[in-house]
Amino acid sequence: MTAELKSYLENEALFRFDDEITEDTDLFKAGVLDSFGYVSLMNHVRERHGVELGEDLLDSVLVSLRGIVEFVEAHAVHGANGR
């Protein structure tokens, strides 16, 4: 799941994870994600993994790739696309 979400983010936000932007980087503070990008990510995660990411989660762990992956893995609907 990490590779799939990493690839999605890199393709949508036109950047690459590297030494400066890692799986633990706050993607908002790094300028990788904005509100439009987050809405797109919410839609992707819902469609691909059956998990709802709400706007209320923006201030929590869902600002890094690692946080997003951990949340999705914990809440994924069995049988959703890609599972």
N, C-alpha and C positions, 0 to 999 in steps of 0.2 A: 504494500500500500504506500509506503514511503516513496518508492521510486515513481509510482504513478502520480501521486500528488506533487512531487518535486517536478516532474516533467510538465504537468499541467501548469503549475505556477510559472516555470521558466518560459513556457511557450506563450502564456497569456500576458505576463508582465514584462516579457522581453528582457530577461536578465539571466544570469547563471549563478547557482550556488557555488561558492568558492571559499577562500580563506577569510574574506571580509564579510560575506553574507553566508552564514552557516545555517544548519537546521535549527539552531537555537536563537538566531537573530530575530529581534522584533521587526517584522516585515513592514509595519507601519512607520516606525521610526527610521528605518533604512530607506524609506521612500519607494519600496517595492509594491506595497498594497495601498490603495486608497479606498474610499467607500464604494466606488463603482466596482473595483477589483474584488472587494470582499463580497459584494452581492453576487458577482459572477461565480466566485468560489463557493458561496452558500448553495447556489443552484447546482453547480457541478457535484458537490458532495451529496446533496439530496438525491439527484438523479442517479449517480454512479454507486453510491453506498447506502442510500436509504436513511440518511441521518440529517436532521434539521439543525443547522447552525443559526442561532438567533443573533440579532444585533446586540442583545443584552450580554452576549459572551465576548464582545470586543475587548472589554477591560480585563478579561481573565486570561487563561492559558492559551487562547486561540490567536495569539499574535505571532507565533513561530511555527515553522513547519512541524517540529517535533510535537508541540502542543496540539496542533490540529490533528496530526496522525493519532496521537494517544486518545484524543476525544472521540474521533471517528471509530477507532478500533473498539473502544469501550461501549459505543452506542450503535454500532452497525446492526442493521436488520439482516438477519440470516436470510439468504436467498435474494438479496438485492443484487443489482447488476454489478459484476466484477467480484462477487464473493463466491 
